[in-house]
Amino acid sequence: MVLLIEMSSCCNTETVELPNEPRVAGKIRTVALVGPPNSGKSTLFNRLTGLRQKVANYPGVTVEQRVGRLNGIGRSELTLIDLPGIYGLDRYSEDARVAVEVLHGEMPGTPAPDAILLVLDSLQLRRQLMLAAPVLALGLPTLVLLNMSDVMESRGGHVDTLALALELGVPVAKISATRGTGLDAISHFLDRKALAGQAEIAGASTQAQQNGSNGSAGAAATTRIELPVIGNPRSYRQWATGISTRTKYKAPLSSEWSKRIDGVLLHRVWGPLIFLAVVFAVFQVVFTIGNPLSDGFGAILYAAGDKVAPLLGHGWLESLAIDGVWRGVASVLVFLPQILLLFLFIGVLEDSGYLARAALIADRMMRSIGLNGKAFIPLLSAYACAVPAIMATRTIENKRDRFATILVTPFMTCSARLPIYLLMIAAFIPNKPLLGSLLGMQAAVMVSLYLLGFVAALATARLLKSSILKASSAPFILELPQYRLPTFRSLSLRLVDRGKIFLRQAGTVILSVTVVLWVLSHLPAGTTLGESLIGRVGHWIEPAIRPLGFNWKIGIGLLTSVMAREVIVGTLGTLYGADPSTQSLGLQAALRHDLTLGGAMALVVFFAFALQCTSTLAIVRREMNSWKWPLLQFVYMSVLAYVAALATNQIILAFIK
């Protein structure tokens, strides 16, 4: 059975036959999730798959691949692929190219989809329907999901789902990915497509009448469907407008409170001030609540080590396990509560729709330095990790703008910098109030470090865009999401994901480094720490870093942290744990024993600028297809870090004197 699809435009008409059955009848195994950006597609993916998902890269490209097993579906072997958010199937960006190749079965290592779930934002259906035309032209079994229908209807919006299904020739269902309502239509659709043959097409009209009352509708097999000529954006708009009119789509009214909030948050003066206030408030809470949590978690970890130590005897095994591995890894793990707390707040700001507003506010600043406004989104996501942030630059069409954004992204303060920041601030900065209970000195220093990285990124971008990477400016177009209350489920999945990444790093890289350091700190046998192999390396490089206020142990930490920034905390935990003079002290006390305030602040400034991350270097090389750029980037950031750290130490020493 096929659907007869009439493709027409204002000037010509074209008729083709497209199959309405799976490529292999009854063998639906792979389902593609397609939708425009901010349509709620990722929320639906998380809702359907839960924790049964994995994230990787598509072969040969840097676009992220999210794959999961469907929850609540009778056929457990179904795999759901979350494609990048796109506006069409033209290969205008790497995101769109990947989506097209996956949908056509051309992506190596990725199975061709047997069915499509097309997610559209019902609040902006007239515009989002433009994506339906090229997707339906693929001829794959498709279910159209009108997301946020509950919000649409609560604001006076309306759409006739039965009429829309007849217009599109495919089933249509109203859902709310946030609340999880209407999702049973997905299982019904997939079960019918997997188990039914031609009878499913013949009975679709009856099913549409039965489902019409609960917000879903099926398409009759005899329907003649009109699609615009593929590849003509103007005809897409005309087609989408015509369907919206015929299906009696009524756009929801923008709520008065939403307009008033945007009037304040997007104000030229109040908007930036409110954004800064939010940032300060987040870090104040992270320190106020996070410090006690980290201290308690650290006490538990170190107490566990003390309990295990007697069981290992008093020899090299105890020293390796406790002084080397446990103290090194635990010194990093203690910051997990504060890191998760920070990402909780970031998740709330993102899911509520506020961060998209922040992007508009920042666009004015981005234009002043010559960067595309779209660069703000990767720069913002770099606060989590520079690697996916650099991958996110693929949405920037202009190559020079994209390269400039890639080169400045590592300046943003990623989560890997947090352990060393938190360690040094807690050890050397008193927790005194600056603005009463609203802002403490520790939070102010933390925000200053974030601003320092951001300013360095802007200054470097300005330098690049005025010299080797000149490019004409491009308009910044961003579809603002609706204000929404973040859900516990969405935030929980985000925190679990970040926690797993942090623990994986501690359990692999940091663990490996601490073991190697312990071995090198005990060779040759019978020597002191300073005379060991690692001690000799540290003393060899110490003259170069002494002007910065660093000792040889910090020097070893700088070397090991080239692999990953947070490794330095584990390194210092291992080295100070192996040193008899500081073995009985906690890491903060040991650092105060060896470093001055100038050296401590110089260290965090060094990490604010230095590119201590091999993963970032590797992804820059892949994105720019050359080692020239990442090597230039590493040298530039390292020199800048050294000079800034040197200036910081000398200035503080001058003031203290």
C-alpha positions as CSV (number, residue, x, y, z in Angstrom):
1,M,0.0,0.0,0.0
2,V,1.3,3.5,-0.9
3,L,0.1,7.0,-0.3
4,L,-0.3,9.1,-3.5
5,I,1.4,12.4,-2.6
6,E,0.9,15.3,-4.9
7,M,3.7,17.8,-4.7
8,S,2.7,21.3,-5.7
9,S,3.8,24.9,-5.6
10,C,2.3,28.1,-6.9
11,C,3.7,27.5,-10.3
12,N,3.8,23.7,-10.9
13,T,2.5,20.4,-9.7
14,E,4.4,17.2,-9.3
15,T,3.0,13.8,-8.3
16,V,5.1,11.0,-6.8
17,E,4.3,7.7,-5.0
18,L,6.0,7.2,-1.6
19,P,5.8,4.1,0.5
20,N,3.8,4.3,3.8
21,E,5.2,1.1,5.2
22,P,8.4,0.2,7.0
23,R,11.3,-0.7,4.8
24,V,10.9,-4.2,6.2
25,A,7.3,-4.9,7.2
26,G,7.0,-5.7,10.9
27,K,10.7,-5.1,11.5
28,I,10.8,-1.6,13.1
29,R,13.9,-1.5,15.2
30,T,15.2,2.1,14.8
31,V,13.2,5.2,15.3
32,A,14.5,8.8,14.6
33,L,13.5,11.7,16.7
34,V,13.3,14.8,14.5
35,G,12.4,18.4,15.4
36,P,13.5,22.0,15.3
37,P,15.6,23.5,18.1
38,N,13.7,24.3,21.3
39,S,10.8,22.2,20.3
40,G,11.2,20.0,23.4
41,K,12.7,17.1,21.4
42,S,15.5,16.4,23.9
43,T,13.1,16.6,26.8
44,L,11.0,13.9,25.1
45,F,14.1,11.8,24.4
46,N,15.0,11.9,28.1
47,R,11.4,11.1,29.1
48,L,11.3,8.1,26.7
49,T,14.7,6.6,27.4
50,G,15.5,7.7,31.0
51,L,18.9,6.6,32.0
52,R,19.0,4.0,29.2
53,Q,20.9,6.2,26.8
54,K,24.4,6.7,25.6
55,V,26.2,9.7,24.1
56,A,29.0,9.5,21.5
57,N,30.0,11.1,18.2
58,Y,29.0,10.1,14.8
59,P,31.9,8.5,12.9
60,G,34.2,11.0,11.3
61,V,32.3,14.1,12.6
62,T,32.0,16.0,15.8
63,V,28.2,16.0,16.0
64,E,26.9,14.4,19.2
65,Q,25.0,11.2,18.8
66,R,22.4,10.4,21.5
67,V,20.9,6.9,21.3
68,G,18.6,5.2,23.8
69,R,16.2,2.3,24.4
70,L,12.6,3.2,24.5
71,N,10.9,3.0,27.9
72,G,7.2,1.9,28.2
73,I,7.2,0.4,24.7
74,G,6.2,-3.2,24.3
75,R,9.0,-4.0,21.9
76,S,12.2,-3.6,24.0
77,E,14.5,-3.8,21.1
78,L,13.4,-0.5,19.7
79,T,16.3,2.1,19.5
80,L,15.6,5.8,19.6
81,I,18.1,8.2,17.8
82,D,17.9,11.8,18.9
83,L,18.9,13.8,15.8
84,P,20.3,17.4,16.1
85,G,17.7,20.1,16.1
86,I,17.2,21.4,12.6
87,Y,14.9,23.7,10.6
88,G,15.1,21.8,7.4
89,L,16.9,19.0,5.5
90,D,19.1,21.3,3.5
91,R,22.8,20.6,4.4
92,Y,23.4,24.2,5.6
93,S,25.4,23.1,8.6
94,E,27.1,20.0,10.0
95,D,24.1,19.4,12.2
96,A,21.8,19.4,9.2
97,R,24.2,17.3,7.1
98,V,24.3,14.6,9.8
99,A,20.5,14.6,10.2
100,V,20.0,14.2,6.4
101,E,22.6,11.3,6.2
102,V,21.0,9.5,9.1
103,L,17.5,9.8,7.7
104,H,18.7,8.6,4.3
105,G,20.7,5.7,5.8
106,E,24.0,7.2,4.6
107,M,25.7,7.6,8.0
108,P,28.3,4.9,8.6
109,G,27.8,2.8,11.7
110,T,24.2,4.1,12.2
111,P,21.2,2.1,11.1
112,A,18.7,3.7,8.8
113,P,15.6,4.6,10.7
114,D,12.4,2.6,10.1
115,A,10.1,5.3,11.5
116,I,10.2,8.9,12.5
117,L,8.8,10.8,15.5
118,L,8.5,14.4,14.3
119,V,8.3,16.8,17.3
120,L,6.8,20.3,16.6
121,D,6.2,23.1,19.1
122,S,2.4,23.6,19.1
123,L,2.9,27.2,20.4
124,Q,4.6,28.1,17.1
125,L,3.1,25.5,14.8
126,R,2.6,27.7,11.7
127,R,6.4,28.2,11.5
128,Q,7.5,24.7,12.6
129,L,5.3,23.0,10.1
130,M,7.8,24.0,7.5
131,L,10.0,21.1,8.7
132,A,7.2,18.6,8.1
133,A,7.3,18.9,4.3
134,P,10.8,17.5,3.7
135,V,10.4,15.0,6.5
136,L,7.2,13.6,5.1
137,A,8.7,13.4,1.6
138,L,11.1,10.8,2.9
139,G,8.2,8.3,2.8
140,L,9.0,6.8,6.2
141,P,6.2,6.0,8.7
142,T,5.9,9.2,10.7
143,L,4.1,10.3,13.8
144,V,3.7,14.0,14.3
145,L,3.8,15.1,18.0
146,L,2.5,18.5,18.9
147,N,4.5,19.3,22.0
148,M,3.4,21.7,24.7
149,S,-0.2,21.3,23.7
150,D,-1.3,21.8,27.3
151,V,0.3,25.2,27.3
152,M,-1.2,26.1,23.9
153,E,-4.7,25.2,25.0
154,S,-4.3,27.0,28.4
155,R,-3.5,30.2,26.5
156,G,-6.4,29.9,24.2
157,G,-4.7,28.2,21.3
158,H,-6.4,25.5,19.2
159,V,-5.7,23.0,16.4
160,D,-7.9,20.3,14.8
161,T,-5.7,17.2,15.0
162,L,-7.9,15.1,12.8
163,A,-7.9,17.8,10.1
164,L,-4.1,18.1,10.5
165,A,-3.7,14.3,10.2
166,L,-5.7,14.3,7.0
167,E,-3.7,17.2,5.6
168,L,-0.4,15.5,6.4
169,G,-1.4,11.9,5.7
170,V,0.2,10.7,8.9
171,P,-1.0,10.3,12.5
172,V,-0.9,13.4,14.8
173,A,-1.0,13.5,18.6
174,K,-1.0,16.2,21.2
175,I,1.6,15.7,23.9
176,S,3.5,17.4,26.7
177,A,7.0,16.1,27.0
178,T,7.5,17.9,30.2
179,R,4.5,16.4,32.0
180,G,4.6,13.1,30.1
181,T,1.0,13.3,28.9
182,G,-0.2,11.9,25.6
183,L,2.9,9.7,25.1
184,D,0.8,6.5,24.8
185,A,0.2,7.6,21.2
186,I,3.9,6.8,20.5
187,S,3.6,3.2,21.7
188,H,0.3,2.8,19.8
189,F,1.9,4.1,16.7
190,L,5.0,1.9,16.9
191,D,3.1,-1.2,17.8
192,R,0.7,-0.7,14.9
193,K,3.6,-0.1,12.5
194,A,5.5,-3.1,13.8
195,L,2.7,-5.6,13.9
196,A,0.1,-4.6,11.4
197,G,0.3,-4.8,7.6
198,Q,-1.9,-3.4,5.1
199,A,-4.9,-3.7,7.4
200,E,-3.4,-0.9,9.5
201,I,-3.7,1.5,6.5
202,A,-7.2,0.4,5.7
203,G,-8.4,0.9,9.3
204,A,-6.6,4.2,9.9
205,S,-9.6,6.3,9.2
206,T,-11.7,4.5,11.8
207,Q,-8.8,4.8,14.3
208,A,-8.6,8.5,13.6
209,Q,-12.2,9.0,14.6
210,Q,-11.7,6.9,17.8
211,N,-8.6,8.9,18.8
212,G,-9.9,12.3,17.8
213,S,-11.4,12.8,21.2
214,N,-8.2,12.3,23.2
215,G,-6.0,14.5,21.1
216,S,-4.5,12.1,18.5
217,A,-5.6,11.4,15.0
218,G,-4.6,9.0,12.2
219,A,-4.6,9.7,8.4
220,A,-6.8,7.9,5.9
221,A,-4.9,5.9,3.3
222,T,-6.9,7.4,0.4
223,T,-6.0,10.9,1.2
224,R,-4.3,12.9,-1.5
225,I,-1.6,14.9,0.2
226,E,-0.1,18.1,-1.2
227,L,3.5,18.9,-0.4
228,P,5.5,21.8,-1.7
229,V,8.3,21.2,-4.1
230,I,11.2,20.0,-2.0
231,G,14.0,22.6,-1.7
232,N,11.8,25.7,-2.1
233,P,11.7,27.5,1.3
234,R,9.1,30.0,0.0
235,S,6.7,27.3,-1.0
236,Y,7.3,25.7,2.4
237,R,6.0,28.8,4.1
238,Q,3.0,29.0,1.8
239,W,2.2,25.3,2.4
240,A,2.6,25.6,6.2
241,T,0.4,28.7,6.3
242,G,-2.3,27.0,4.2
243,I,-2.4,24.0,6.4
244,S,-2.5,26.1,9.5
245,T,-5.5,27.9,8.1
246,R,-7.4,24.8,7.0
247,T,-6.8,23.0,10.3
248,K,-8.2,26.1,12.2
249,Y,-4.9,26.6,14.0
250,K,-5.2,29.4,16.5
251,A,-1.9,30.6,17.9
252,P,-1.9,31.0,21.7
253,L,-1.9,34.4,23.1
254,S,1.4,35.5,24.7
255,S,0.8,35.7,28.4
256,E,0.9,39.2,29.8
257,W,3.2,38.2,32.6
258,S,5.7,36.7,30.1
259,K,5.8,40.0,28.2
260,R,6.4,41.9,31.4
261,I,9.2,39.6,32.5
262,D,10.9,39.9,29.1
263,G,10.5,43.6,29.3
264,V,12.7,43.6,32.4
265,L,15.1,40.7,31.6
266,L,15.8,41.9,28.1
267,H,16.1,45.6,29.0
268,R,19.3,47.2,27.8
269,V,20.3,48.4,31.3
270,W,18.4,46.1,33.7
271,G,18.9,43.0,31.7
272,P,22.7,42.8,32.1
273,L,22.5,43.9,35.8
274,I,20.0,41.2,36.6
275,F,22.2,38.6,34.8
276,L,25.2,39.6,36.9
277,A,23.1,39.5,40.1
278,V,21.9,36.0,39.2
279,V,25.5,34.8,38.6
280,F,26.6,36.3,42.0
281,A,23.7,34.7,43.8
282,V,24.4,31.3,42.3
283,F,28.0,31.3,43.5
284,Q,27.1,32.7,46.9
285,V,24.7,29.7,47.4
286,V,27.3,27.3,46.0
287,F,29.7,28.4,48.7
288,T,27.1,28.9,51.5
289,I,25.5,25.5,51.1
290,G,28.2,23.7,49.1
291,N,31.1,24.2,51.5
292,P,29.5,22.3,54.4
293,L,28.4,19.6,52.1
294,S,31.9,19.2,50.7
295,D,33.4,19.2,54.2
296,G,31.0,16.5,55.3
297,F,31.6,14.4,52.2
298,G,35.3,14.8,52.7
299,A,35.1,13.7,56.3
300,I,33.3,10.6,55.2
301,L,35.8,9.8,52.5
302,Y,38.9,10.3,54.8
303,A,37.2,8.4,57.7
304,A,36.6,5.5,55.3
305,G,40.3,5.5,54.4
306,D,41.3,5.5,58.1
307,K,39.1,2.5,58.6
308,V,40.6,0.6,55.7
309,A,44.3,1.5,56.5
310,P,44.7,-0.9,59.5
311,L,43.5,-3.8,57.4
312,L,46.4,-3.3,54.9
313,G,49.2,-3.5,57.5
314,H,52.0,-0.9,57.8
315,G,53.9,-1.3,54.6
316,W,54.0,-0.3,51.0
317,L,50.5,-1.6,50.3
318,E,49.0,0.7,52.8
319,S,51.0,3.6,51.6
320,L,50.1,3.0,48.0
321,A,46.4,2.5,48.7
322,I,45.9,5.2,51.3
323,D,48.6,7.9,50.9
324,G,48.7,7.5,47.1
325,V,45.4,6.4,45.6
326,W,42.9,7.2,48.3
327,R,44.2,10.6,49.3
328,G,44.7,11.6,45.7
329,V,41.2,10.6,44.4
330,A,39.4,11.7,47.6
331,S,40.9,15.2,47.3
332,V,39.1,15.6,44.0
333,L,35.8,13.8,45.0
334,V,35.2,16.1,47.9
335,F,34.2,18.8,45.4
336,L,31.4,16.7,43.9
337,P,28.6,18.3,46.0
338,Q,29.6,21.8,45.0
339,I,29.9,20.9,41.3
340,L,26.5,19.2,41.3
341,L,25.0,22.2,43.1
342,L,26.4,24.5,40.4
343,F,25.0,22.4,37.6
344,L,21.6,22.2,39.4
345,F,21.4,26.0,39.2
346,I,22.6,26.0,35.6
347,G,19.9,23.4,34.7
348,V,17.2,25.5,36.4
349,L,18.2,28.6,34.4
350,E,18.4,26.7,31.2
351,D,15.2,24.7,31.5
352,S,13.3,27.8,32.6
353,G,14.2,29.6,29.4
354,Y,16.3,32.3,31.1
355,L,19.7,31.3,29.5
356,A,18.2,31.9,26.0
357,R,17.4,35.5,27.1
358,A,20.9,35.8,28.4
359,A,22.2,35.0,24.9
360,L,20.2,37.9,23.5
361,I,21.7,40.2,26.2
362,A,25.2,39.0,25.4
363,D,24.6,39.4,21.6
364,R,25.2,43.2,21.9
365,M,28.6,42.6,23.5
366,M,29.4,39.9,21.0
367,R,28.8,42.2,18.1
368,S,31.0,44.8,19.6
369,I,34.0,42.5,19.3
370,G,33.0,41.2,15.9
371,L,31.7,37.7,16.9
372,N,28.4,36.3,15.7
373,G,25.7,36.3,18.3
374,K,25.5,32.5,17.9
375,A,28.9,32.2,19.5
376,F,27.4,32.9,22.9
377,I,25.6,29.5,23.0
378,P,28.9,27.5,22.7
379,L,30.7,29.9,25.0
380,L,27.9,29.5,27.6
381,S,27.9,25.7,27.3
382,A,31.7,25.8,27.8
383,Y,31.1,26.5,31.5
384,A,30.3,22.7,31.6
385,C,33.0,21.5,29.3
386,A,34.9,22.9,26.4
387,V,34.8,19.7,24.3
388,P,31.0,19.7,23.5
389,A,31.0,23.5,23.4
390,I,33.6,23.4,20.6
391,M,31.4,20.8,18.9
392,A,28.4,23.2,19.3
393,T,30.1,25.8,17.1
394,R,29.1,23.8,14.0
395,T,25.8,25.9,14.1
396,I,27.9,29.0,13.1
397,E,27.8,29.1,9.3
398,N,30.6,31.5,8.7
399,K,33.9,29.6,8.8
400,R,36.0,32.4,10.2
401,D,33.5,33.2,12.9
402,R,33.4,29.5,13.8
403,F,37.2,29.3,14.0
404,A,37.4,32.4,16.2
405,T,34.8,30.9,18.6
406,I,36.7,27.6,18.8
407,L,39.9,29.3,19.6
408,V,38.5,31.4,22.5
409,T,36.1,28.8,24.0
410,P,38.8,27.2,26.3
411,F,39.0,30.5,28.2
412,M,35.5,29.9,29.6
413,T,35.7,28.4,33.1
414,C,34.8,24.8,32.7
415,S,33.8,22.4,35.5
416,A,37.3,20.9,35.5
417,R,38.7,24.2,36.9
418,L,36.3,24.1,39.8
419,P,38.2,21.7,42.1
420,I,41.4,23.8,42.0
421,Y,39.4,27.1,42.4
422,L,37.4,25.7,45.3
423,L,40.5,24.3,47.0
424,M,42.5,27.5,46.8
425,I,39.7,29.8,47.7
426,A,38.7,27.7,50.7
427,A,42.3,27.5,51.9
428,F,43.4,31.1,51.4
429,I,40.3,33.4,51.2
430,P,38.4,34.1,54.5
431,N,34.7,33.7,54.3
432,K,34.0,37.3,55.2
433,P,30.9,39.2,54.1
434,L,31.3,41.9,51.5
435,L,27.6,42.9,51.2
436,G,26.2,41.6,54.4
437,S,24.6,38.1,53.9
438,L,24.1,38.8,50.2
439,L,27.7,38.3,49.0
440,G,30.7,36.8,50.7
441,M,34.4,37.3,49.8
442,Q,34.8,33.7,48.6
443,A,31.9,34.0,46.2
444,A,33.2,37.3,44.9
445,V,36.6,35.8,44.2
446,M,35.0,32.9,42.3
447,V,32.9,35.2,40.2
448,S,36.0,37.3,39.5
449,L,37.7,34.2,38.1
450,Y,34.8,33.4,35.8
451,L,34.7,37.0,34.6
452,L,38.5,36.9,34.1
453,G,38.2,34.0,31.7
454,F,35.2,35.6,29.9
455,V,37.1,38.9,29.5
456,A,40.1,37.0,28.2
457,A,37.9,35.2,25.6
458,L,36.4,38.5,24.4
459,A,39.8,40.2,24.2
460,T,41.3,37.3,22.2
461,A,38.3,37.2,19.9
462,R,38.7,40.9,19.3
463,L,42.3,40.3,18.4
464,L,41.6,37.4,16.1
465,K,38.7,39.2,14.3
466,S,40.7,42.3,13.7
467,S,43.7,40.4,12.3
468,I,43.9,36.8,10.9
469,L,40.2,35.9,11.1
470,K,38.4,38.9,9.7
471,A,34.8,38.2,8.6
472,S,31.6,40.1,7.9
473,S,29.0,40.1,10.6
474,A,25.9,37.9,10.3
475,P,22.5,38.4,12.0
476,F,21.8,36.6,15.2
477,I,18.4,34.7,15.0
478,L,17.2,33.0,18.2
479,E,13.8,31.5,18.9
480,L,13.1,32.2,22.5
481,P,11.6,29.3,24.4
482,Q,8.6,29.7,26.6
483,Y,9.1,30.2,30.3
484,R,8.7,26.9,32.0
485,L,9.0,25.4,35.4
486,P,12.0,22.9,35.4
487,T,11.0,19.4,36.2
488,F,12.6,17.2,38.8
489,R,13.1,14.4,36.3
490,S,15.0,16.6,33.8
491,L,17.2,18.1,36.5
492,S,17.9,14.7,38.0
493,L,19.0,13.3,34.7
494,R,21.3,16.2,34.1
495,L,22.9,15.8,37.5
496,V,23.3,12.1,37.2
497,D,25.0,12.6,33.8
498,R,27.4,15.2,35.2
499,G,28.1,13.1,38.2
500,K,28.9,10.1,36.1
501,I,31.3,12.1,34.0
502,F,33.1,13.5,37.0
503,L,33.4,10.1,38.7
504,R,34.6,8.5,35.5
505,Q,37.3,11.1,35.3
506,A,38.3,10.5,38.9
507,G,38.2,6.7,38.4
508,T,40.4,6.7,35.3
509,V,42.7,9.6,34.6
510,I,43.1,10.7,38.2
511,L,43.5,7.2,39.6
512,S,46.1,6.4,37.0
513,V,48.1,9.5,37.6
514,T,48.1,9.1,41.4
515,V,49.4,5.5,41.1
516,V,52.2,6.6,38.8
517,L,53.1,9.5,41.1
518,W,53.2,7.3,44.2
519,V,55.6,4.9,42.4
520,L,57.8,7.7,41.2
521,S,57.8,9.4,44.6
522,H,59.2,6.1,46.2
523,L,61.9,5.5,43.6
524,P,64.8,4.9,44.1
525,A,63.9,2.9,47.2
526,G,64.8,4.5,50.5
527,T,65.0,8.0,49.3
528,T,63.0,11.0,50.6
529,L,60.3,12.5,48.5
530,G,62.5,15.4,47.5
531,E,65.2,13.0,46.3
532,S,62.9,10.7,44.4
533,L,62.4,10.6,40.7
534,I,59.4,12.8,40.8
535,G,61.2,15.1,43.2
536,R,64.1,15.5,40.9
537,V,61.8,16.5,38.0
538,G,60.0,19.0,40.2
539,H,63.2,20.6,41.5
540,W,64.5,20.8,37.9
541,I,61.5,22.9,36.8
542,E,61.2,24.9,40.0
543,P,63.4,27.8,39.0
544,A,61.1,28.6,36.1
545,I,58.0,28.8,38.3
546,R,59.4,30.2,41.5
547,P,58.7,33.8,40.4
548,L,55.1,32.8,40.3
549,G,55.1,31.8,43.9
550,F,55.0,28.0,43.1
551,N,57.1,25.3,44.6
552,W,58.2,22.1,42.9
553,K,55.1,20.2,44.0
554,I,52.9,22.7,42.2
555,G,55.3,22.3,39.2
556,I,54.6,18.5,39.1
557,G,50.8,19.3,39.3
558,L,51.1,21.7,36.3
559,L,52.7,18.9,34.3
560,T,50.2,16.2,35.2
561,S,47.2,18.5,34.7
562,V,48.0,18.9,31.0
563,M,46.0,15.7,30.7
564,A,43.1,17.2,32.5
565,R,42.9,20.3,34.7
566,E,41.4,18.6,37.8
567,V,44.3,16.1,37.9
568,I,46.3,18.7,39.8
569,V,44.2,18.3,42.9
570,G,44.8,14.6,43.0
571,T,48.5,15.1,42.3
572,L,48.8,17.5,45.2
573,G,46.9,15.2,47.4
574,T,49.3,12.4,46.6
575,L,52.5,14.4,46.9
576,Y,51.5,16.1,50.2
577,G,50.3,12.8,51.5
578,A,53.6,11.2,50.8
579,D,55.6,14.0,52.4
580,P,56.3,13.3,56.1
581,S,56.2,17.0,57.0
582,T,52.6,17.4,55.8
583,Q,51.3,13.8,55.9
584,S,49.2,14.5,59.0
585,L,47.6,17.6,57.6
586,G,44.6,18.0,55.3
587,L,45.3,19.3,51.8
588,Q,44.2,22.8,52.6
589,A,46.4,23.0,55.6
590,A,49.3,21.5,53.7
591,L,49.0,24.2,51.0
592,R,48.9,27.0,53.6
593,H,52.1,25.5,55.0
594,D,53.9,25.8,51.6
595,L,52.3,28.6,49.7
596,T,51.8,32.3,50.2
597,L,48.5,34.2,49.3
598,G,50.3,35.5,46.2
599,G,51.3,32.0,45.0
600,A,47.8,30.6,45.7
601,M,46.1,33.4,43.7
602,A,48.7,33.2,41.0
603,L,47.8,29.5,40.6
604,V,44.1,30.0,40.1
605,V,44.9,32.8,37.6
606,F,47.2,30.5,35.8
607,F,44.4,27.9,35.5
608,A,42.0,30.6,34.4
609,F,44.1,31.1,31.2
610,A,46.1,27.9,30.6
611,L,44.9,25.2,28.2
612,Q,45.4,22.2,30.4
613,C,43.3,19.6,28.6
614,T,44.4,17.2,26.0
615,S,40.8,16.4,25.1
616,T,40.2,20.0,24.1
617,L,43.4,20.1,22.0
618,A,42.2,16.9,20.2
619,I,38.8,18.2,19.5
620,V,40.2,21.5,18.2
621,R,42.4,19.6,15.8
622,R,39.4,17.6,14.6
623,E,37.3,20.7,14.1
624,M,39.9,22.7,12.3
625,N,41.5,19.8,10.5
626,S,45.1,20.9,11.4
627,W,47.5,20.7,14.3
628,K,48.6,24.3,13.6
629,W,45.7,25.9,15.3
630,P,45.6,23.9,18.5
631,L,49.4,24.2,19.0
632,L,49.2,27.9,18.4
633,Q,46.3,28.0,20.9
634,F,48.2,26.0,23.5
635,V,51.3,28.3,23.3
636,Y,49.3,31.5,23.3
637,M,47.2,30.5,26.4
638,S,50.2,29.1,28.2
639,V,52.3,32.3,27.7
640,L,49.3,34.4,28.8
641,A,48.8,32.2,31.9
642,Y,52.4,32.5,32.9
643,V,52.5,36.3,32.5
644,A,49.2,36.8,34.3
645,A,50.2,34.5,37.2
646,L,53.6,36.3,37.5
647,A,51.9,39.7,37.6
648,T,49.3,38.4,40.2
649,N,52.0,37.1,42.5
650,Q,54.2,40.2,42.3
651,I,51.3,42.6,42.8
652,I,50.0,40.8,45.9
653,L,53.6,40.6,47.3
654,A,53.9,44.3,46.8
655,F,50.7,45.1,48.6
656,I,51.5,42.7,51.5
657,K,54.9,44.4,52.0
